[in-house]
Amino acid sequence: MERRLLIAILLSVVVLYGFQALLKPKLNGSASQTTTTAPDAAAPPQAPATQASTVSPSTAPAATAAAPLVADTAEREIRVETSDVIAVFTNRGARLKSWRLKHYFDQNGQPQELIDPLPNQPLPFSLRTPSESTTAIINNALYSAPAQPDGTTNASIDLKFEYRDSSGLASVKEFHIEPASYLMTFRGAVTQNASAVPTTIQWGPAVGDAATSNSYAQKPGGLLADAVRIQRLGATKEIAKQSSYEGDFKYAGVDDNYFMSIVLAPGPVNIAYQPVSIPGPGPKDPPRELVAYSITPQKPDTPIKFFVGPKDFDVLAQIGPDMTKAINFGIFSVIVVPLLRSLKWVNTYVGNYGWSIVVLTVIIQIILFPLQHKSIVSMRKMQEIQPQMKAIQDRYAKYKATDPEKQNMNKEVMALYREKGVNPASGCVPIILTMPLLLAMWAMLQTSIELRGAPFLWIRDLTLRDPIYVTPVLMGLTQFWQQKITPATGADPAQQKMMMVMPVVMTVMFITLPAGALVYYTVSNLLRIGQQYLTNSIIGPPNVRAVRPPAERRVKRVGGGKTDAATNKS
């Protein structure tokens, strides 16, 4: 049974890391990729248009060839603020320069920025056309812009930018920002002599969350959802193999662990992705791997709705029930969602997500107590019959595994199980049954944006590693303590030593685990230790009966010094 328990624990570790691979199988970009991947060959030429979109007016002679008829005389910014976002538009190209989330903060305590302006990369809502010169003009022209809105508003905001010149080129961009949400509708129309020009909406590098330094966190990648499935596209595998996709998607764009920039029900479109690698914030930091994307609608001048915001379950649920699937909860989402709702409910009373994890863990362990109790009782029964088990094994030790006589040993063992009312699997089954819950907690604690930036005691962010490594050490110590008091079921000394080394191995493996998960594991260990002592007090000390070796039983004297064999002959 000790061998089965060892296998169960090792299997738990393997499954845990296997689940991590399944949860984020395609979103961990390689840090060695330090160059920008070329766009898909099927897409329109992108590099020249991208470069042209960032050229200043003084270096773009094509942009000054025609006299502007409807335009502005100077570059200026238009800042709009709702209850959720602070957005900054520039009239140069009528593009978005900044999109900050007021309820989510970066490492400096400022509203989180989701736009990362980079050299030679387009700003969001840059337009690309089949003509490079036209692309350069419409992305560098000074559009006529609306007046600056006054202060924060709870009403919807409409912005209209317009440019027209003497060559017959005209470009109009309209933005509708919805109140109390992260939704924005965009309509862009380009015409040449009143004829519609096909356009591609470029976003550029998306959701570059510089505050996410957790190695377990999902890296930026493509996200496509149609009526059948959700595809998650890693920059170094799927996008490198195929960068352009066509379809009628429910939503499509780029996401990372906590944020996303996507289009909602855009109709039949082509969406193209492009990996972008930029240097890290520090000289020793690895490169940041981002993903740029662009949308080409089949019909020009089509209004397209964008969601640029947090992957918060409640926020996404208000947009539509399928939107919550954008959060990568993994294969146990049916368990993760109730756990997340429970955590948020507990937090409404506790007010701190660290303590909320502690309270939720206590509730979970109370619910699991019958299974844990049954497992301990079964292991205790196995411990009590180990001497008899060993005696049976010793009697058949001289036989090879292929010897038919060895089958009698199995029959005697099964008879002993029936006599003592022991089920050899009942000690492991409860552990296996709790594995889905363990993996669901793992998924919830590393994908829930609610924990991002949440402090707990000395920990400033539950989604990052413990800065002073207290929680991984506590987890290892409590696991060692739990292993010490677990009923021994007769494993050989080598196996028992291996079991005692497991806490050290787990501590080393999980030393960089997000602190929120370590809080859960440590509290769970403490509660299971308490359950062990409680169960021991209920069932009492083990009743282990010593069994004499077979040789000793054979020489037992009966009457006048005869052995058992001599007595039988007489």
Secondary structure, DSSP 4 states (H G I P E B T S, - for coil): -HHHHHHHHHHHHHHHHHHHHHHSTT----TT--SPPPPPTTSPP-HHHHHHHT--GGG-GGGGSS-EEE--SS--EEEEE-SSEEEEEETBTTEEEEEEEEEEE-TTSSEEE-B---TTSPPTTEEE-S-HHHHHHHHHSB-B-PPPP-SB-SS-EEEEEEEEETTSEEEEEEEEEPTTSSEEEEEEEEEETTEE---EEEEEEE---TT---TTSPPPEEEEE-SS-EEEE-TTTHHHH--EEEEEEEEEEEE-SSEEEEEEEEEEEEEEEEEEEE--SSTTSPPEEEEEEEEEESSTT--EEEEEEE--HHHHHHH-GGGGGGS---TTHHHHHHHHHHHHHHHHHH--HHHHHHHHHHHHHHHHHHHHHHHHHHHHHHHHTHHHHHHHHHHTTTS-TTSTTHHHHHHHHHHHHHHHT--TTTTTHHHHHTHHHHHHHHHHHHH-GGGTT--BTTBS-TTS--TT-HHHHHHHHHHHHHHHHSPP----HHHHHHHHHHHHHHHHHTTTS-HHHHHHHHHHHHHHHHHHHHHHHHH-S--PPP---HHHHHT--BTTTB-HHHHHH-
